[in-house]
Amino acid sequence: MKLGFVSAILPDLSLEQVLQFAKTEQFACVELMCWPVGKAERKFAGVTHVDVSGFNQAQADDVWAKAHEHGVGISGLGYYPNPLDPDPEVAKKSVDHLKKVILAAEKLGLKIVNSFVGRDWTKTLDENWPRFLKTWKPLIKFAEDHDIKIGIENCPMFFTRDEWPGGKNLAVSPAIWRRMFSDLPSDHFGLNYDPSHFILQFMDPASPLVEFKDKLFHLHAKDVRIRWERMNDVGIFAYPLEWHEPRIPGYGDIDWARYLAAVQAVGYEGPVCIEVEDGTFGSTLEGRQRALKVARNVLAPFLV
């Protein structure tokens, strides 16, 4: 396994500066964010280290020249919108841009693009399903045609009242993955698995690894701390932001030795990219870089 990080936490650095930081801090790879250039839709979104609009082979060669110069790999490209947004215009823009990310990955010679399935949060799972199939069947065919694997992150995208009642991502549990992969069977459709989202749902983060070992395309490394003093005050039916706190690996509730042992046991050998959403290190560039360094020191001994 190769240890890397998600570039979203360093929006104030250029691509070359991100790669230089990765080299200096001995990260093997980086997942590069590919949001459309412009205002961020939400926190940790809107970061563009590869602008895929009009992306050509010369630009792809330039990206790889920078990566090779610093000796840092690219684990994949990342873009995490809501392709099933109830606003058809928003959904279409998401799908159209995701296709551009897939084409950019092909030009870069990469194999992985990471994203969200999305969800209309005002509707039930079953009510979402026909639209999920209508949207994602052609998207997966498009990815297959360009030999790109789509890794779907399992984040519920349900943290505040803005995402009530269903959250903005369908792909949150093994029961739903089983249905997804049955209805859309493809070697190019799998998971960008983040164990912290199982902690949030009071699930064992090692539990899905054996069944879905062939669908593990890419891994995120983020932790979560359940704030039991708040849970005991507001209860589990309060919005999750009221009783949980995103942390870096080692500072939350995941047993990383047990979890990574389970990852290794199923034969996963791909990237493990640290994702920082931990505000306790501060909002400065120095604080966010320090969070990456601390998380690296926690995980590195398990990935030798």
C-alpha positions as CSV (number, residue, x, y, z in Angstrom):
1,M,0.0,0.0,0.0
2,K,1.1,3.5,-0.8
3,L,0.5,6.4,1.7
4,G,-0.7,9.6,0.3
5,F,-3.2,12.5,0.9
6,V,-6.2,14.2,-0.6
7,S,-5.2,17.6,-2.1
8,A,-8.4,19.3,-1.0
9,I,-6.9,20.3,2.3
10,L,-4.2,22.5,0.5
11,P,-6.3,24.7,-1.8
12,D,-3.9,27.6,-1.3
13,L,-1.0,25.7,-2.9
14,S,-0.4,25.2,-6.6
15,L,-0.1,21.7,-8.1
16,E,3.7,22.0,-8.0
17,Q,3.7,23.2,-4.4
18,V,1.4,20.3,-3.4
19,L,3.8,17.8,-5.1
20,Q,6.8,19.5,-3.4
21,F,5.2,19.2,0.0
22,A,4.4,15.5,-0.7
23,K,8.0,14.9,-1.7
24,T,9.4,16.7,1.4
25,E,7.2,14.9,3.8
26,Q,7.7,11.5,2.0
27,F,4.2,10.8,0.8
28,A,4.1,8.4,-2.0
29,C,1.1,9.8,-3.8
30,V,-1.6,12.4,-3.9
31,E,-5.3,12.3,-5.0
32,L,-5.7,15.5,-7.0
33,M,-8.9,17.5,-6.8
34,C,-10.6,18.5,-10.1
35,W,-13.6,20.7,-9.2
36,P,-14.7,23.3,-11.7
37,V,-12.8,26.5,-11.3
38,G,-15.0,28.9,-9.3
39,K,-16.6,29.3,-5.9
40,A,-16.8,26.3,-3.6
41,E,-20.2,24.7,-3.2
42,R,-19.4,23.6,0.3
43,K,-16.5,23.2,2.7
44,F,-13.6,21.1,1.4
45,A,-15.0,21.4,-2.1
46,G,-14.2,23.7,-5.0
47,V,-10.5,22.8,-5.0
48,T,-8.8,22.6,-8.4
49,H,-5.3,21.2,-8.7
50,V,-6.1,19.8,-12.2
51,D,-8.4,22.0,-14.3
52,V,-10.0,19.4,-16.6
53,S,-11.9,21.9,-18.8
54,G,-10.3,21.8,-22.2
55,F,-7.6,19.5,-20.7
56,N,-5.3,18.3,-23.5
57,Q,-2.4,15.9,-23.8
58,A,0.2,18.6,-23.5
59,Q,-1.3,19.6,-20.2
60,A,-1.4,16.0,-19.1
61,D,2.3,15.6,-20.0
62,D,3.1,18.8,-18.0
63,V,1.2,17.4,-14.9
64,W,3.3,14.1,-15.1
65,A,6.5,16.1,-15.7
66,K,5.9,17.8,-12.4
67,A,5.0,14.6,-10.6
68,H,8.1,12.8,-11.9
69,E,10.3,15.7,-11.0
70,H,9.2,15.4,-7.4
71,G,9.0,11.6,-7.4
72,V,5.3,11.6,-6.3
73,G,2.6,9.4,-7.8
74,I,-1.0,10.4,-8.5
75,S,-3.4,7.9,-6.9
76,G,-6.4,9.2,-8.9
77,L,-8.5,12.3,-9.6
78,G,-11.2,13.4,-7.3
79,Y,-14.5,15.2,-7.8
80,Y,-17.4,14.8,-5.3
81,P,-20.6,16.5,-6.5
82,N,-24.2,15.3,-6.4
83,P,-25.1,13.8,-9.8
84,L,-28.6,13.1,-8.5
85,D,-29.4,16.6,-7.2
86,P,-33.1,17.4,-7.3
87,D,-32.3,20.4,-9.4
88,P,-31.8,18.9,-12.9
89,E,-29.5,21.7,-14.0
90,V,-27.2,21.1,-11.0
91,A,-27.2,17.4,-11.6
92,K,-26.4,17.8,-15.4
93,K,-23.5,20.1,-14.6
94,S,-22.1,17.5,-12.2
95,V,-22.4,14.6,-14.7
96,D,-20.9,16.7,-17.5
97,H,-17.9,17.7,-15.4
98,L,-17.5,14.1,-14.1
99,K,-17.1,13.0,-17.7
100,K,-14.4,15.6,-18.2
101,V,-12.6,14.3,-15.1
102,I,-12.8,10.8,-16.6
103,L,-11.3,12.0,-19.9
104,A,-8.5,13.8,-18.1
105,A,-7.7,10.7,-16.1
106,E,-7.4,8.8,-19.4
107,K,-5.0,11.4,-20.8
108,L,-3.0,11.1,-17.7
109,G,-2.8,7.4,-18.0
110,L,-4.5,7.0,-14.6
111,K,-7.0,4.2,-13.7
112,I,-9.1,5.8,-10.9
113,V,-11.6,8.7,-10.6
114,N,-13.3,9.1,-7.2
115,S,-16.7,10.6,-6.7
116,F,-20.1,10.4,-5.1
117,V,-23.2,8.6,-6.5
118,G,-25.3,11.4,-5.2
119,R,-28.9,11.4,-4.0
120,D,-32.1,13.4,-4.0
121,W,-32.2,13.8,-0.2
122,T,-36.0,14.6,-0.2
123,K,-36.8,11.1,-1.5
124,T,-36.5,7.6,-0.2
125,L,-33.9,5.1,-1.3
126,D,-36.4,3.3,-3.6
127,E,-37.7,6.5,-5.0
128,N,-34.1,7.5,-5.9
129,W,-33.3,4.1,-7.5
130,P,-34.7,4.6,-11.1
131,R,-32.9,7.9,-11.4
132,F,-29.7,6.4,-10.0
133,L,-29.8,3.7,-12.7
134,K,-30.7,6.2,-15.5
135,T,-27.8,8.5,-14.5
136,W,-25.1,6.0,-13.6
137,K,-25.6,3.2,-16.2
138,P,-24.4,5.5,-19.1
139,L,-21.7,7.0,-16.8
140,I,-20.3,3.6,-16.0
141,K,-20.4,2.7,-19.7
142,F,-18.5,6.0,-20.4
143,A,-15.9,5.0,-17.8
144,E,-15.6,1.5,-19.3
145,D,-15.1,3.0,-22.8
146,H,-12.1,5.0,-21.5
147,D,-10.8,2.2,-19.2
148,I,-11.3,4.3,-16.0
149,K,-12.5,2.8,-12.7
150,I,-15.0,4.9,-10.7
151,G,-14.5,4.7,-6.9
152,I,-17.6,5.8,-5.0
153,E,-17.0,7.2,-1.6
154,N,-19.3,6.0,1.2
155,C,-19.9,9.3,2.9
156,P,-23.6,9.8,3.9
157,M,-23.4,13.5,3.2
158,F,-25.9,14.0,6.0
159,F,-24.6,16.4,8.7
160,T,-26.9,19.3,8.9
161,R,-30.6,20.3,8.3
162,D,-29.6,21.2,4.7
163,E,-29.2,17.5,4.0
164,W,-32.4,16.3,5.8
165,P,-33.9,13.8,5.7
166,G,-31.9,11.4,3.4
167,G,-28.4,12.8,2.9
168,K,-26.9,13.5,-0.4
169,N,-25.2,10.2,-1.2
170,L,-26.9,6.8,-1.7
171,A,-23.8,4.6,-1.3
172,V,-23.5,4.5,2.4
173,S,-23.8,0.8,3.4
174,P,-23.1,-2.8,2.3
175,A,-26.8,-3.4,1.8
176,I,-26.9,-0.6,-0.7
177,W,-23.6,-1.5,-2.3
178,R,-24.8,-5.0,-2.9
179,R,-27.9,-3.6,-4.7
180,M,-25.8,-1.1,-6.7
181,F,-23.3,-3.6,-7.9
182,S,-26.0,-6.2,-8.7
183,D,-28.0,-3.7,-10.8
184,L,-24.9,-2.2,-12.4
185,P,-22.4,-5.0,-12.6
186,S,-19.1,-3.7,-13.9
187,D,-15.4,-4.1,-13.2
188,H,-15.1,-0.3,-13.5
189,F,-17.6,0.5,-10.7
190,G,-16.4,0.2,-7.1
191,L,-15.5,1.9,-3.9
192,N,-13.3,4.7,-2.6
193,Y,-13.7,3.4,0.9
194,D,-13.5,5.7,3.9
195,P,-13.7,3.9,7.3
196,S,-14.7,7.0,9.2
197,H,-18.2,6.9,7.7
198,F,-18.8,3.6,9.3
199,I,-17.9,4.9,12.7
200,L,-20.3,7.8,12.1
201,Q,-23.0,5.1,11.5
202,F,-22.0,3.0,14.4
203,M,-20.7,0.2,12.2
204,D,-17.5,-1.8,12.2
205,P,-15.2,-0.3,9.6
206,A,-13.5,-3.6,8.9
207,S,-16.8,-5.4,8.4
208,P,-17.3,-4.9,4.6
209,L,-13.7,-5.6,3.5
210,V,-13.9,-9.4,2.8
211,E,-17.2,-9.2,0.8
212,F,-16.2,-6.2,-1.2
213,K,-12.4,-6.8,-1.5
214,D,-12.7,-6.8,-5.3
215,K,-14.5,-3.5,-5.3
216,L,-11.8,-1.6,-3.2
217,F,-10.4,0.7,-5.8
218,H,-9.0,3.4,-3.5
219,L,-9.0,4.1,0.3
220,H,-9.3,7.3,2.2
221,A,-7.9,7.6,5.7
222,K,-9.9,9.8,8.0
223,D,-11.0,9.4,11.6
224,V,-14.1,10.4,13.6
225,R,-14.7,10.9,17.3
226,I,-18.1,10.4,18.7
227,R,-18.7,13.1,21.3
228,W,-20.6,11.1,23.9
229,E,-21.1,14.0,26.2
230,R,-23.1,15.6,23.4
231,M,-24.7,12.4,22.4
232,N,-26.0,12.0,25.9
233,D,-27.4,15.5,25.7
234,V,-29.0,15.7,22.3
235,G,-29.4,12.0,21.2
236,I,-28.7,10.1,18.0
237,F,-31.6,11.7,16.2
238,A,-29.9,15.2,16.3
239,Y,-28.0,16.3,13.3
240,P,-24.6,14.4,13.2
241,L,-22.6,17.6,13.4
242,E,-24.0,18.1,16.9
243,W,-22.5,14.9,18.2
244,H,-19.5,13.9,16.1
245,E,-16.2,15.5,15.2
246,P,-14.0,14.7,12.2
247,R,-10.4,13.9,13.2
248,I,-7.2,12.8,11.6
249,P,-6.1,9.2,11.9
250,G,-5.1,8.3,15.5
251,Y,-7.2,11.1,17.1
252,G,-10.6,9.5,16.8
253,D,-12.3,6.2,17.5
254,I,-10.9,3.9,14.7
255,D,-8.5,1.2,15.8
256,W,-6.1,1.7,12.9
257,A,-3.9,-1.4,13.6
258,R,-6.9,-3.7,13.5
259,Y,-8.5,-1.9,10.5
260,L,-5.3,-1.9,8.4
261,A,-4.5,-5.5,9.3
262,A,-7.9,-6.4,7.9
263,V,-7.2,-4.3,4.8
264,Q,-3.9,-6.1,4.3
265,A,-5.6,-9.5,4.9
266,V,-7.9,-9.1,1.9
267,G,-5.0,-8.3,-0.3
268,Y,-5.5,-4.6,-1.0
269,E,-2.3,-3.0,-2.3
270,G,-3.5,0.3,-3.6
271,P,-3.3,3.9,-2.3
272,V,-4.3,5.0,1.2
273,C,-4.9,8.8,1.1
274,I,-5.2,10.8,4.2
275,E,-8.2,13.2,4.2
276,V,-8.1,16.1,6.6
277,E,-11.3,17.6,7.8
278,D,-10.0,18.1,11.4
279,G,-10.4,21.7,12.5
280,T,-8.5,21.2,15.7
281,F,-5.3,21.9,13.9
282,G,-6.5,25.3,12.9
283,S,-7.4,26.9,9.5
284,T,-3.9,28.1,8.6
285,L,-1.8,26.4,5.9
286,E,0.8,25.6,8.6
287,G,-1.8,23.9,10.8
288,R,-3.3,21.9,7.9
289,Q,0.1,20.7,6.8
290,R,0.9,19.8,10.4
291,A,-2.3,17.7,10.5
292,L,-1.0,15.7,7.4
293,K,2.3,15.2,9.1
294,V,0.8,13.9,12.3
295,A,-1.5,11.6,10.4
296,R,1.4,10.3,8.4
297,N,3.3,9.5,11.5
298,V,0.3,7.5,12.9
299,L,-0.3,5.5,9.7
300,A,3.2,5.0,8.3
301,P,4.3,2.2,10.7
302,F,1.3,0.0,9.5
303,L,2.1,0.5,5.8
304,V,5.8,-0.6,5.8
